[in-house]
Amino acid sequence: MPKIYNITFLISSMLLGFLDITNARLLGLNGEPKLSVPTEALLTSASSEKFEYEYTIDGITFANPKATQTDAVRVDLMAYLKTGSLRLNEENKFLADFKNCTLRRYSDWKCRGDGRGKDMTFIANPSNLDRILSNLVFEAYSSKAEDQIIIRVYYGEGGDCLSSEEQKNEITNNRCIKTQGVVRIRAATNAKVAPGSEVSFEASSTSWHDTIVRFVQKHSIQLVVIGAIILIMIFISLIARYFRKKCTGRRVSKEPVISGASMNV
């Protein structure tokens, strides 16, 4: 099973890398927006007892030489293999707009999320992106989890970008440009540890604890549904038992009582 997982991870990494290089060639980065990301996230906190495996992705920059031509860009964040959850830093999360694009009517895409989740889409001023994406956190569900964090920025208007009606300033180059970066998440036991971080693993508890946490995270909806069905069945069973006892008591009370004298004929 681990070999199959590693092969799948390698193929997906090569494919995403190829798409990223192809995208950069098509855009031609002379005078165009450029997204720079670190190649790997740093492990900042790990504890098998608390089921916490936290990574920090820092050093994300968005160079936009034409920032005055547009008010907002679209940003997509996604944990590709969904082995954990992303979280924006609380200090600058207010600069990300999740509300004004949830009910868009100009194209198919919409904003989603609230700053924490496996994936999210928001709009923001290009000059604020470095602050919004600084100290981006990835919370892994397991010490063995590996993933790829995909960061996409759509600059311009039309298509996958905001429409001309949504942009206040006129854009001279009215096209949608996509830039993309991919950050690798290594298993906690193999990841680079950030300086001064608290990392603690317990071999005796890591295996089964991680298995339970991973199972609950993956099947949380199904477990809730099953639990609700069990409670409903218990409730129906108690009601049926109550009415069955009540009906039995009524039948017993209606039966005639035969006295000893009447039996002697």
N, C-alpha and C positions, 0 to 999 in steps of 0.2 A: 504493500500500500504506500509506504513512504517513497519508494522509487517512482511509482506512477505519479504521485503528487509533485515530486521534483521535476519530472519530465514535463508535466503540464505547466509548472511554474516557469521553466526555462523557455518553452515554446511561446508562452504568453509574453514573456519579457522581450524575446526577440521580435515578436510581432509589434508590440507597442513601441519598441525602439525604432523599428523600421518606419512605422507611421510617423513618429516624431521627426526623424531625419528627413523623410519625404516632405512633410509639412514645412519644415524650415527651408528646404530648397525651393519649394514652390513660392513661398512668401518673399524670399530674398530680403535679408534683414537690414539692408542699407536704408536707413531712415524709417524703418518700420518698427513697431513695438517688439520687444524681446523679453521673454520670460526666462529667468535663470533660477534653477532649483538645485539643491544638494543632491548628490547621487544616493545618499543613504541617510536614514533617520538615526538619531542617537538615543540609546536607551537611558532614560532618566530616573525611572523608578520600577522596581520589580520585587514582588513579594508573593511567594506561593501560598502563604497563609491567608493573605487578604485577596487573592486572585487579581492582583493588580500588576499589569505590565504596560508601562507608559513610555511612549517615545516622544521626542520633540524634533520637529522639523523646522530648523531655523536657517536664515540666509536666503529666503525667497525674495527675489527682486523683480520688478517690472519696469523696464526702461521704455519710456514712451516719449519720443521726441516731439510728438504732435499732440500732447495732452490738452492743449487749449482748444482743439477742434471737436472734442466730444465731452459730454457731461458725465457719461457713465459707460461702463463696460460690463459685459456678462462674465461671471466667474462660475466654473463648475469644479467641485471637489468630490473625489470618489475613491473609496477603498475598493480596488478592482476585484479582489477575491472575497471581500466582505468578511474578513476574519477579525474585524475590530471596528471601532467607532472613531470618527474625527471630531475635534473640538477646537473652535476658534478661541483666541485669547479673550478673556472677559473685558480687559481694559479697552480694546479697540473694536469689539464686536458690533457696537452701535453704529459704526461707519459702514457696515454691510447692510444693504436694504433687501429684506426678504418679503416685504409686504406689498410694495408698489408694483410688483410684477407677478403676483400670484393669479391675477385675473386678466391677463393680457388677451387682446383680441386681434393682434396684428400678425402673429405667427403661432406655431404649435407649441413652442417651448414656454415654460412658466417657471417661476421661482419656487423652490421647495426647501423645507427644512427650517431650522431656527438657530443654526450655529453649532449644532451637535447631531451627529448621525453618521451612517455609513456613506451617505452621499448628500450633497446639497447644492443649490444653485441660488445665487444672489447677484445683485447689481451694485456697483460702487464707482466712486470717482477714481479715475486711474491713479491720481496722485496719492490716494489713500491705501492702495493695495499692499504696499510694503508693510504698513502698520497692521492692516487686517490679518495678513498671512504670517506675521512674525510669531514665533513660538507656537506654531500650529502643532496640536497634540494628537497623537494616535494612541488609543487605548485598545490593546490587544486582548482577545478573549482567552488566550492560552499562551503559555511560555513557548510553545512550539509553532505558534502562528507566524506565517510569512505572507506578505502582501505587497502590493504596489499602489502607491498613492498617486492618482492622476490629477493634475492641476491644469485646467484649461482656462484661457482668457480670450474672450471674443471682443475684438475692437472694431468699431466702425458702425455701419448701419445696414439694415436689411438682412434677410435670411436668418441665420442663427444669432445675429446681433439684435440690438434694439432697433426699432424702426425709426425712420426720419421723423415721424410724428412724436416719438418719445424723446428724441434728442432736441434740446433747445438750441444749441449752436449748429450752424450749418457746417457740414463736413465736405471739404473739397474733393476728397477721394472717397466717393460713396460706394464702398464695398465692405464686406465683412472679412476680417482677417482673424484667423485662429492661431494662437500660440499654445504650445503644450509642453509640460514637464512631467517627468515620472520619478518618484522617489521610492527607493526600495526599503522594505521593512524586513529585516532578518529575524529569525527566531531569537527570542530573548537570550538564550544560552550562547548564541553566536554573534550577537549584535555588539557594535561598538558602544561603550559606556561613556556617557558624558561626564566630564570632570566634576567631582563633588557629589555624584549621584548616590542614592541609597539603593543598593541591589542586594537581594537576599533570596537564595533558593534553598529549598529543603527537599532533598532527593526522596525522602520517605513519603512526602505528601503531594509532590508535584504531579505524579502520573494520574492518580484517580481523581484528585481535585480538579485538574485541568479537564479531564474527560467529562466530569459532571457539569462544570461551568459551560464548556463548549456545547454539550447536548442541550442544556436549558436555554442558552442564547439562540441556538439554531432552531429549536422547536418550541419557543415560548408561546406562540399563538396556538399551536396544536394542544399544548399542555393546558392552556386556559380553557379551551373548548371542551377538552375531555373532563376537566375538573367541573365545569358547569353542568355537563351532561350527567355526571355522577351525582351531583347535588340534587338535580331535578329528579333523577330516578329514586333517590333516597326519600325525597319529599313525597313523591307519588306513592311510594311503598308505605310510608307512615300513614298517609290519608286512607289508603285502601285497607290497611290493617285496622284503623279506627272504625271505619264503617262496617267492616266485617264483624267485629266484636259487637257493635251496636245492633246489627241485624240478628245475630245469634242470640243475644239477650232478649230480644222481642219475641222470637219463636219459642224460647223456653218459657216465658211468662204466660203465653197463650195456651199452652198444653193443659188439659184438664187434670185435676188432682184426684186420684182414686183413693178413697179412704179404706181402712181395713174392714169396716162393717159391711160395706157394699160388696166386698169380695166373698163373704160367707153367704152362700145361697142355700 
